[in-house]
C-alpha cells in the first residue's frame, strides 16, 4: 500500500473548558460570603459593573430630598426677606442692636452659666443631630457592631494578673513564655525542659513559677493533663482529699463506669463515691473555653421553605444572600462613542462588557440551578418536613440529577455549603442525602440511615437501669419496626453518636438511680 498525503475537512464536537466556564462552575459551589467577595473584586476591576442595593437607592432619595429641602429653605428665606433688609446689611439703616442680633454677639452665648434658661427646642435640635448620618440611631451609617465591646482573650486576661502575682522581671518573662504556650482550652502544651534551657533557668525555678500561675483565674488553667486540671480546681475549693485525689488519678476507670474498682481504690462506699462524682461534674474540664478567640458567625440560609395554604411547600431563594449586580449600559454607550474602533480603549471596554454580561448570566444560572435542586429535594423529602426525621427518605445525588436533567457533579457542587431553612429547622443540603438501608419486610420501603440512627437514639433514651438494651436487642427492636440491620452496623452507628456500650450505660444508669434515691 503506497503512502500519500491528502487534504480533507473533518467536523467534530468537543467540550473546551474556557476560563469563563471554569469560573461558572466555581460559582456553583461558592457560599454567599465567598460569592460576595468575588463580585466585589469583579466590580473593582470592571467599571461597567455596579452593585444594586436598597441602601444605595435610599441614599440617593435622601440626597434628592436634602437638595429639595435645601432649595426650599433658601427660596423661603428669599421670599420672606424684604428688600430693606439688604440695605440694613449695607449699613444705611442698621443699628447696633440689630447688628448684634444678626452677628449673635450676646453674652449669654459666651457665658452660658450666666445666661437665661435653655431653649425649649433643644430636644428637637438633639433629635435632628441623631437623624444625621453617624450622629445617632436613626442615621444611615448606624451599625450595632460599632458599639460591641472588644473581646478579651485568655492571654490578655492572664497577662493582667501576672504583674500582681510575680514581682521579679525575670519571673514575669518566664510566665509570658508559658502564657504563649497555652492552647484554646487553657492547657499548657510546651515542654518545661525546653523552656528552662532556653531561658537559662533551672527546672525547679520554672516549676515553681508554673505552680504560682496555676493559682490564677480561671481555675484549672496552666494544667498539662485533665487530671491535673481537675486537681487544681479541687485544691482551690479545698476538696482535694486523698480519696478525691485517687479518683482524679484514675479517670480512665471513671470513663469506663467501673465504679466497683473506684470504690476499692478510693476506699469509700457508694454514698461517698456518688458525692465525689457529683463534685467532679461541677468542675470545668476546659477552663479557657470561655475566652474564644474567634467570633461565631450566624449561618444565613440560601433557601427558605414554608408551607403553602393548599398543603404544598413554597420554595424561595433567600434575597439576603442573592447578589445584585447591574451592567451600566448607559455608561458603556457614552464612553464607546468617544473611543476609536480597534483602539486599546475600545478593546478594553469590549472585554469589560463581555465579562459583565457573562457574570450576570452566570449568577442568574446559578440561582436557577440552586432553585431546581432545592425544589426537587423538598419534593423528595416531603414526609420529613411533615412528620420529622423518622420519615426521612434515602436519597442520593443520582436521583436528584436524573429528576432535574443535570449531572451528578453539578448537584454535588450546588449542595456544598448551602443551607435550607425549613419548619423543622436549618439544615445543610447534604443532610438530606443519606444511605439507603433495606427493609426487613419483603417489598417494603427502604429506610434512611439518619432515620435509623434517630431510632437507635430513641431506643437507648427510653432504657431503664434494669432493662438496658444490648446491640443484639437493638437489632431485634429495629427488625420489628421493619429495619434490617446487622449488629456490627448498630455498634458502628452507636459509637459514631458517642453512645457507650450497654455495660457502661447500665453502670451509669444505676449510679444515677442511686443519686436520685438519695
C-alpha positions in Angstrom: 0.0 0.0 0.0 1.5 3.3 -1.1 1.7 6.2 1.3 0.4 9.5 0.1 -0.6 12.9 1.5 -4.1 14.1 1.3 -6.1 17.1 2.5 -9.7 16.7 3.8 -12.1 18.5 6.2 -13.4 16.9 9.4 -16.1 18.3 11.8 -16.0 17.2 15.4 -17.6 18.4 18.7 -15.7 18.7 21.9 -16.1 20.5 25.2 -13.5 23.1 25.8 -13.0 24.3 29.4 -12.6 28.0 28.9 -11.6 30.2 31.9 -15.1 31.6 32.0 -16.7 28.2 32.0 -14.4 27.1 34.9 -15.4 30.2 36.8 -19.1 29.5 36.2 -18.6 26.0 37.7 -16.8 27.5 40.7 -19.6 29.9 41.3 -22.0 27.0 41.9 -20.0 25.7 45.0 -19.3 29.2 46.5 -21.1 30.2 49.6 -22.8 33.6 49.6 -19.9 35.2 51.5 -17.3 33.9 49.0 -19.6 35.0 46.2 -19.9 38.5 47.6 -16.1 38.7 47.9 -15.7 37.5 44.3 -18.3 40.0 43.0 -16.6 42.8 44.9 -13.3 42.0 43.2 -15.0 42.0 39.8 -16.7 45.3 40.5 -13.4 46.8 41.4 -11.8 45.7 38.2 -14.8 46.3 35.8 -16.1 49.9 35.5 -19.3 48.6 33.9 -20.4 46.6 36.9 -22.4 48.1 39.7 -23.8 46.7 43.0 -27.5 47.4 43.3 -28.9 47.5 46.8 -31.8 49.2 48.6 -29.4 51.2 50.7 -27.9 52.8 47.7 -31.3 53.7 46.3 -32.4 55.0 49.7 -29.3 57.1 49.9 -30.0 58.7 46.5 -33.5 59.5 47.6 -32.2 61.0 50.8 -29.8 63.2 48.8 -32.5 64.4 46.5 -34.7 65.2 49.4 -31.9 67.1 51.1 -31.3 69.1 47.9 -35.1 69.8 47.7 -35.1 70.8 51.3 -32.1 73.0 50.9 -33.6 74.7 47.9 -36.9 75.1 49.6 -35.3 76.7 52.7 -33.4 79.3 50.7 -36.3 80.1 48.5 -38.5 80.7 51.6 -35.8 82.9 53.1 -35.6 84.9 49.9 -39.4 85.3 49.8 -39.7 86.4 53.4 -36.8 88.8 53.4 -37.8 92.4 52.4 -35.6 94.5 50.2 -34.9 96.8 53.1 -33.0 94.1 54.9 -30.3 94.2 52.2 -29.9 97.9 52.8 -29.7 97.2 56.5 -26.6 95.0 56.0 -25.1 97.6 53.7 -25.1 99.9 56.7 -27.6 102.5 55.6 -30.2 101.9 58.4 -28.6 99.3 60.5 -28.5 99.9 64.3 -26.0 98.4 66.8 -28.8 96.3 68.3 -29.9 94.7 65.1 -26.3 94.1 64.1 -25.7 92.4 67.4 -28.7 90.2 66.9 -27.6 89.3 63.4 -24.0 88.5 64.4 -25.1 86.7 67.5 -22.9 88.6 70.0 -25.0 88.0 73.1 -23.0 87.5 76.3 -25.3 84.6 77.2 -23.6 82.5 74.5 -20.1 83.3 75.8 -21.0 82.7 79.5 -23.8 80.1 79.4 -24.0 79.8 83.2 -24.9 83.5 83.5 -27.4 83.4 80.7 -31.1 82.5 80.5 -32.5 79.0 80.8 -32.0 76.6 77.8 -34.3 77.0 74.9 -37.4 74.7 74.7 -36.4 73.5 71.3 -33.1 71.9 72.5 -34.6 68.3 72.4 -35.7 69.0 68.8 -32.1 70.0 67.9 -30.8 66.9 69.6 -33.3 64.8 67.5 -32.0 66.5 64.3 -28.5 65.6 65.3 -29.4 62.0 65.9 -31.0 61.8 62.4 -27.8 62.9 60.7 -25.6 60.1 59.3 -23.3 58.8 62.0 -25.0 61.1 64.6 -27.4 58.6 66.3 -29.5 55.6 66.0 -31.5 56.8 63.0 -28.5 57.5 60.8 -27.7 55.7 57.6 -24.3 54.7 58.9 -25.6 53.4 62.2 -24.4 49.9 62.9 -24.8 47.9 66.2 -21.4 46.3 65.6 -19.7 49.7 66.1 -20.8 49.6 69.8 -19.7 46.0 70.6 -17.0 45.8 73.2 -13.8 44.2 72.2 -13.3 40.5 73.2 -10.8 39.7 76.0 -8.7 36.8 75.1 -7.3 34.2 77.5 -3.8 35.6 77.2 -4.9 39.2 77.8 -6.8 38.0 80.9 -3.8 36.2 82.3 -1.3 39.0 81.4 -3.4 41.4 83.5 -2.9 39.1 86.6 0.7 38.1 86.2 2.2 41.5 87.5 0.2 41.2 90.7 1.5 37.6 91.2 5.2 37.8 90.2 7.3 40.8 91.3 10.6 39.8 89.6 11.0 40.8 85.9 12.8 37.5 85.1 9.9 35.5 86.6 7.4 37.6 84.6 9.4 36.8 81.4 9.2 33.1 82.1 5.4 33.5 82.8 5.0 35.3 79.5 6.6 32.3 77.7 4.3 29.9 79.5 1.3 32.0 78.7 2.2 31.9 75.0 2.2 28.1 75.0 -1.4 27.7 76.2 -4.0 26.3 73.8 -7.6 27.4 73.5 -8.7 25.2 76.3 -6.2 26.7 78.7 -3.8 23.7 78.8 0.0 24.1 78.7 1.3 22.5 75.6 5.0 23.4 75.9 7.9 21.4 77.3 9.2 22.8 80.6 12.7 21.4 80.0 12.9 23.3 76.7 11.7 26.5 78.4 14.2 26.2 81.2 17.2 25.6 78.9 16.1 28.4 76.5 15.7 31.0 79.3 18.7 29.8 81.4 16.5 28.8 84.4 16.6 25.7 86.4 13.8 23.2 86.2 12.9 23.8 89.9 12.5 27.5 89.2 10.3 27.0 86.2 8.1 24.5 88.0 7.8 27.0 90.9 6.6 29.7 88.6 4.2 27.3 86.9 2.8 26.3 90.3 2.2 30.0 91.0 0.5 30.5 87.6 -1.9 27.6 88.3 -3.5 29.7 91.0 -4.7 32.3 88.5 -8.2 32.8 87.2 -9.9 30.9 85.6 -9.3 27.9 87.9 -7.6 25.0 86.2 -5.6 27.0 83.8 -1.9 26.0 83.0 -2.7 22.3 83.6 -0.9 19.7 81.5 -3.5 17.0 81.7 -7.1 16.6 82.5 -6.3 15.1 85.9 -4.1 18.0 86.8 -6.8 20.5 85.7 -9.4 18.9 87.9 -7.0 18.6 90.8 -6.1 22.3 90.6 -9.8 23.2 90.8 -10.5 20.9 93.7 -7.4 22.2 95.5 -8.8 25.8 95.2 -12.1 24.6 96.6 -10.3 22.8 99.5 -11.8 19.4 98.3 -8.6 17.6 97.3 -8.5 15.0 100.0 -6.8 11.6 99.5 -9.9 9.9 98.2 -10.7 12.6 95.7 -7.0 12.6 94.6 -7.2 8.9 94.0 -10.4 9.4 91.9 -8.8 12.2 89.8 -5.7 10.0 89.1 -8.0 7.2 87.8 -10.2 9.0 85.3 -9.9 6.1 82.8 -11.9 3.9 85.2 -14.5 6.7 85.6 -14.8 6.9 81.8 -15.5 3.1 81.8 -18.1 3.4 84.6 -16.1 0.9 86.6 -17.5 2.1 89.9 -16.5 -1.1 91.8 -12.8 -0.6 91.1 -13.1 3.1 92.0 -14.6 2.2 95.4 -11.7 -0.1 96.2 -9.0 2.4 95.1 -10.6 5.4 96.8 -11.6 3.4 99.9 -15.1 4.8 100.1 -18.7 3.4 100.0 -21.4 4.0 97.4 -22.7 7.1 99.0 -19.3 8.8 99.3 -18.5 7.9 95.7 -21.7 9.4 94.4 -20.9 12.6 96.3 -17.4 12.7 94.8 -18.8 12.1 91.3 -21.3 15.0 91.8 -18.4 17.2 92.8 -16.4 16.2 89.7 -19.4 17.2 87.5 -19.3 20.7 88.8 -15.7 21.3 87.5 -14.7 22.8 84.2 -12.6 20.5 82.1 -11.8 23.3 79.6 -11.1 26.5 81.7 -10.0 28.5 78.7 -13.1 27.8 76.6 -14.8 30.9 77.8 -12.2 33.1 76.1 -12.8 32.2 72.5 -10.5 34.0 70.1 -12.9 33.7 67.1 -16.3 35.2 66.6 -19.1 32.8 65.9 -20.8 33.7 62.7 -24.5 33.3 62.0 -25.4 30.9 59.2 -27.7 32.6 56.6 -29.9 30.1 54.7 -29.7 30.1 50.9 -33.2 28.6 50.5 -36.3 29.3 52.6 -39.1 26.7 52.7 -42.5 27.5 54.1 -45.9 25.7 54.0 -48.5 26.9 51.5 -52.2 27.2 52.1 -53.0 24.2 49.9 -50.7 21.9 51.9 -47.8 22.1 49.5 -44.4 23.8 50.1 -43.2 27.2 48.9 -39.5 27.2 48.0 -37.8 30.6 47.7 -34.3 31.8 47.4 -33.2 34.0 50.3 -33.0 37.6 49.0 -30.4 38.5 51.6 -27.9 36.0 50.1 -28.5 36.9 46.5 -26.0 39.3 44.9 -27.5 42.2 43.0 -25.2 43.1 40.1 -26.1 45.6 37.3 -24.4 46.4 34.0 -24.2 50.1 33.3 -25.3 50.2 29.7 -25.6 54.0 29.5 -22.0 54.4 30.7 -20.9 51.9 28.1 -22.7 53.7 25.3 -21.4 57.1 26.4 -17.8 56.0 26.6 -17.9 53.9 23.4 -18.8 56.9 21.3 -15.6 58.6 22.2 -13.4 55.6 21.6 -11.9 54.9 18.1 -12.5 51.4 16.8 -9.6 48.9 17.2 -8.0 51.1 19.8 -6.8 49.9 23.2 -9.6 51.7 25.0 -12.3 50.2 22.7 -10.8 46.7 23.2 -10.7 47.2 27.0 -14.3 48.4 27.0 -15.5 45.5 24.9 -13.8 43.0 27.2 -15.4 44.7 30.3 -18.8 44.5 28.6 -18.3 40.8 27.8 -17.2 39.9 31.3 -20.0 41.9 32.8 -22.6 40.1 30.7 -21.1 36.8 31.4 -21.1 37.4 35.2 -24.8 38.4 35.2 -25.8 35.4 33.1 -23.7 33.1 35.4 -25.3 34.5 38.5 -28.8 34.1 37.0 -28.0 30.5 36.0 -26.6 29.8 39.5 -29.8 31.0 41.1 -31.9 28.8 38.8 -29.8 25.7 39.4 -30.0 26.1 43.2 -33.7 26.6 42.9 -34.1 23.4 40.8 -32.1 21.3 43.2 -33.8 22.7 46.3 -37.3 22.2 44.8 -36.5 18.6 44.0 -35.1 17.9 47.5 -38.3 19.3 49.0 -40.4 17.1 46.8 -38.4 14.0 47.7 -38.4 14.8 51.4 -42.0 15.9 51.8 -42.6 13.3 54.5 -39.7 14.6 56.6 -41.0 18.2 56.5 -44.4 17.0 57.6 -43.7 14.2 60.2 -40.0 14.6 61.2 -36.7 12.7 61.0 -38.3 9.3 61.3 -39.7 9.7 57.8 -36.5 10.9 56.1 -36.2 9.1 52.8 -33.0 7.6 51.5 -31.7 9.9 48.7 -28.6 10.2 46.6 -27.2 12.6 44.0 -28.1 10.5 41.1 -31.8 10.5 41.9 -31.9 14.3 42.0 -29.7 14.7 39.0 -31.9 12.5 36.9 -35.1 14.3 38.0 -33.8 17.7 37.1 -31.8 16.5 34.0 -28.4 17.6 35.3 -25.1 15.9 36.0 -24.4 14.5 39.5 -21.3 16.7 39.8 -23.5 19.8 39.3 -25.8 18.7 42.0 -22.9 18.0 44.3 -21.5 21.5 43.8 -24.9 23.1 44.4 -25.4 21.2 47.7 -21.9 22.1 49.1 -22.0 24.6 51.9 -25.6 25.6 51.1 -28.3 25.7 53.8 -32.1 25.4 53.8 -34.4 26.9 56.4 -37.4 24.7 56.9 -40.2 24.5 59.6 -38.1 21.6 61.1 -35.0 23.8 61.4 -31.9 24.8 59.5 -30.2 22.0 57.6 -27.4 21.7 55.1 -28.5 20.4 51.8 -26.1 17.5 52.2 -28.2 16.4 55.3 -31.0 15.2 53.0 -28.7 12.8 51.1 -28.4 9.6 53.2 -27.6 6.0 52.7 -30.4 3.5 52.0 -31.0 0.7 54.4 -33.0 -2.3 53.3 -36.4 -3.2 54.8 -36.9 -6.3 56.9 -40.3 -6.8 55.2 -40.4 -8.2 51.6 -41.5 -5.4 49.3 -41.2 -2.7 52.0 -39.7 0.7 51.5 -36.1 1.3 52.3 -35.1 3.4 55.3 -32.7 6.4 55.6 -29.5 5.9 57.6 -30.2 9.2 59.5 -33.7 8.0 60.4 -32.3 4.7 61.7 -29.7 6.5 63.8 -32.6 8.5 65.3 -34.5 5.3 66.1 -31.4 3.9 67.9 -31.1 7.1 69.9 -34.7 6.9 70.9 -34.5 3.3 72.0 -31.4 4.0 74.2 -33.0 7.1 75.7 -36.1 5.0 76.8 -34.0 2.4 78.6 -34.3 1.7 82.3 -31.5 0.7 84.7 -32.9 -2.8 84.9 -33.5 -3.2 81.1 -30.5 -1.8 79.2 -30.6 -2.8 75.6 -27.6 -4.6 74.1 -26.7 -4.2 70.4 -28.5 -7.5 69.7 -31.6 -6.2 71.5 -31.5 -3.1 69.3 -31.2 -5.2 66.2 -34.3 -7.2 67.2 -36.3 -4.0 68.0 -35.3 -2.4 64.7 -36.3 -5.6 62.8 -39.8 -5.4 64.4 -40.0 -1.9 63.1 -39.1 -3.0 59.5 -35.4 -2.2 59.5 -33.0 -4.9 58.6 -29.6 -4.0 60.2 -26.6 -6.1 61.2 -25.3 -5.9 64.8 -21.9 -4.5 63.8 -23.7 -1.7 61.9 -25.7 -0.9 65.1 -22.4 -0.8 67.0 -20.8 1.5 64.4 -23.8 3.9 64.5 -23.8 3.9 68.3 -20.1 4.7 68.5 -20.5 7.4 65.9 -23.1 9.1 68.2 -20.7 8.8 71.2 -23.1 6.4 73.0 -21.3 4.0 75.4 -21.8 0.2 75.4 -24.6 -1.5 77.2 -22.3 -2.4 80.2 -21.2 1.2 80.7 -24.7 2.5 80.3 -26.0 0.1 82.9 -23.4 1.2 85.4 -24.1 4.9 84.8 -27.9 4.5 84.9 -27.7 2.5 88.2 -25.4 5.2 89.7 -27.8 7.9 88.6 -30.7 6.0 90.1 -28.9 5.8 93.4 -28.2 9.5 93.3 -31.9 10.2 92.7 -32.8 7.9 95.6 -30.6 9.8 98.0 
